[in-house]
Each structure stands twice: as structure tokens, then as C-alpha cells.
Amino acid sequence: MRHKPFFRWVLTLGFVLFGCGVGISTVQPEPEPVATRQIDLAVVEEKSDGTCRVRWSDPYAKKTREEPYHCDPTRSSWLKAPNYGDSRGYGQESGFMYTEGPDQGNLEDPEADLKFTNDSDPGGVVLGLGILAVAVGLIGGNLRALPRVLGVEARLVRRAAALADAAGWAAEDYGRALEAARDAGRRGALGPAADPELVRALWVLREAGPQAYPAAEAALELSARLTVLLEEAAPAAGLRNRLQAGPAARDAAEMAVAELRRLLADAERDGLQEQFAQTSVDLLRGQDAERAALAAGADFERDPEAYRRLFEELTAETAESPVPRGPRT
């Protein structure tokens, strides 16, 4: 499945939001300060979390007012009832009263003002969202890349090693079958009393079919290529190998992994691993000598001329390539 750069887009969005937040904060005007003065408050009721009711004198409305307020729960216990020396049993708190504007005479609520400041600062909100998106993009991208670098590459190397083994076995089995047929041909012949070992060796090649030679030749070439690439890609096979390798070896490993990925894709598209496995299976049928001898004898009696042509082609071949070219059965 094609990799989707989700966290890359999250990171990009984060940088865009961050820039927009900085720009909004820069052009946004500062709120006008409102004049206040500090006054003493009589705490009529108070809870442990600081929720309380306070009473104060409003000089502008010329009356005593009482409203809910948020007292400081960490202030000295001597300012709380009943320790505070108020004859009415009230505690004491201090606060700020607006001295101008529409809220003149009202108390300034620190928590409400803080919430208003945060809510009324769109630049800060956008900036915060941008920082969050950048953090998610960086952390998520690295966490996603870690298994891709360490896990996917390691699995790819193991797949390439398995393909190299299958290719090596196919080439080796084909070469062994050809050599067995040639050895039997040097010791026996296909005369009136055909040599059973020679017939059985030729039967194995006939059963493998004409596709065995091109499969074995491709297997030998691919096995040699994969062996070199697997040695270069060793640092990508695990975290320990990667840490022990130097910068040059890691760079070479990255290039080798890219080439392995291409070769594996081509092999999967062409079904090479299945072809190599089938070739090995076809060439190993002669291991059961008794059963192979019976099958080979029956096949030879049915078409002896095909065996003679096969033997002539085999003896006429030269060992020009590492995998001798087999007969065109």
C-alpha cells in the first residue's frame, strides 16, 4: 500500500497556524486598561475551595453590596472566620473594584478576567493550535518512521534473503540434475539394454520441462545479485546493526535496500519465487530412486527416441555458463 504522508500535512498545517497566530497577535490591538482600586471585603460565607460570598461598600451606588466571589483559599487562616477578629464572625479578603466605566463599583473577578483574556485573544488560540499541530506532526511522523525504517527494512531484507535462498536452490538443483545425467552418460548408454541410471537422470530433466533451464539461469543471476546487495544492506536488518555501522555503511545500506525493493517488486510481479520453488520440486523427483526408476522405465519404453535426442543434446552441450544449458525437452 502506498505510504500516505499524513503527519507531513499535519506538520505543514501546524506551521501555517503558527504563522497566522503570530500575525494575528502582532496586528491585534492591546485592550484598554480599566482603572481599579484595592478594597477590603468582608467574607460572609466561604468554602474550602475558595468559593465565597463577600460584602463591600459601593461608594458610587452609595450602598452595601453582597455577591459571590472567589476568595484565595491559600491566604492566612488568620484572615478567615472565626479566626479573624470581626465582631460579626466574618473573615477578610481583599479585591479590586472598578472605579470607572460601565462596571464602576463592581468587583474584578480574577478568574473571569483570565478566561476573558484567553477567549478574546484569537491570535493566542491559533498560535496554540499551531504549536499543538507541529508537536503532533513531529512526534507522530518520527514514531511512524521508526517502524518503517527499522521494521519494514528488516522485513524486506528477510524477504530478499528468502528469495536468494530459493534462487540458489533452484540453480543448484538444476546443475546437480545435469551433472548426474552427464555422469550417468559417461558410464552407460541408451542402447538395446539402456542403462537404468541414465534413463532415470534423463527422466528427471524431461519431467522438469523446457522451462527449467531459463528458470535456473535467472535464479543463478538473481542469486548472485541478491547476495551482494544483502551484504551491503546488512545495517538495515536491525537496530543493533544500524547503530554499529558507520555513516558510509548506512548510506550504502539505504541504496542497497532501494535496489532490493525494486528486485523484490519485479520478482513478485513475475512470480519468480514460485517458479524457483516449482523448479526445485520438479528436479528433486528423482530422489526416490525406486519410484523414479519405475516411472523413468515406463516413460522410456513409451518414447525411447525422445530420450536419445535428449541425450545427444546433453552430450553436445559445452559448459560455457555457470549453469550448463540443458536440453530442450
Secondary structure, 3 states (H helix, E strand, C coil): CCCCCHHHHHHHHHHHHHHHHHHHHHHCCCCCCCCEEEEEEEEEEECCCCEEEEEEEECCCCEEEEEEEECCCCCCHHHCCCCCCCCCCCEEEEEEEECCCCCCCCECCHHHHHHHHHHCCHHHHHHHHHHHHHHHHHHHHHHHHHHHHHHHHHHHHHHHHHHHHHHHHHHHHHHHHHHHHHHHHHHCCCCCCCCHHHHHHHHHHHHHCCCHHHHHHHHHHHHHHHHHHHHHCHHHHCHHHHHHCCHHHHHHHHHHHHHHHHHHHHHHHHCHHHHHHHHHHHHCHHHCHHHHHHHHHHHHHHCHHHHHHHHHHHHHCCCCCCCCCCCCC
